[in-house]
Amino acid sequence: MTGERGPLAEFGKYLEIQNLGLNLPFAIAFLLVAARGVPPWNVTLLVLIAFIAARNAGHSFNRWADRNFDAANPRTQDRALVTGRYSERFALTIAFGSAAVMLVAAALLNWLALALAPLALAILFGYSYSKRYSLLTTPFLGLVEAITPAAAYVAVTASLPLGAVFAVLALLAWGTAFETIHSLGDMATDARLGLHSVPLRLGTRRSLALIIALHAGALGLFVVFGRLASLGALFDVGIGAMAIAVAATDWQLVREPDQTHRAFVRHFLLSALFLAGVLLALAFPHFA
């Protein structure tokens, strides 16, 4: 089945292009809020280039760093570096080539974006090794996702206002919850390989409680962000819709904690609801 993929499909599978939808709506939403509307086309283009390049850099480096673990995990044994469809040199070329593209895009945006870009890359590359030494891999991955609002504000305004800080904290909690869900499915393999994770330390039951608490905290922080950004009641409608979808997702997860794929897929909807709330708030600002 895998051998039937064409070159573009194979490359897209390697980069998991379909998963861009998990965070791209957040990136677009924060970009719109930072600009109070649609930013100049060149800023929008550079931000999207930087976002995709950064994501591909971290993803390809992680595939390279985890290649031996992937070979021992039934879920990941068909990945391109494990089967030899792509080489280790190819993976590193994509990782560092994408990082270079991100740095160029940051330089073209403003001085602060360029100054902070190496820190973002250090976080993106660093998380690949965290699971070997610490159970804090899931918060580390949450931190990777929390870069998004900070990057959007820095790109548009060359600053990081208080509202953006609350957005960073919200994405930190949100991403940590999401990655904890993802880690639930790898508990047996992580234990066999001697890797660390929050679910392995806390167990399934307490990990589920943590996920619910993180989701609740993230939603509360999103509300604070909306207030500080003067987004009004329609943004709250979007957050309310997210809360309903999150409650349904967490309830399903509590009942069937081994069915993590459903919760994973639901996050595409959740990020889209956040973007919808922002679009409504900006389109109808008189609904305070």
Buried (B, 14 or more C-beta within 10 A) or exposed (E): EEEEBEEEEBBEBBBBBEBBEBBBBBBBBBBBBBBEEEBEEEBBEBBBBBBBBBBBBBBBBBBBBBBEBBEEBEEBEEBBBBEEBBEEEBBBEBBBBBBEBBBBBBBBBBEBBBEBBEEBBEBBBBBBBBBBEEBBBBBBBBBBBBBBBBBBBBBBBEEBEEBBBBBBBBBBBBBBBBBBBBBBBBBEBBEEBEBBBBBBEBEBEEBBEBBBEBBBBBBBBBBBBBBBBEBBEBBBBBBBBBBEBBBEBBEBBBEEBEEBEEBBEBBBBBBBBBBBBBBBBBEEBEBE
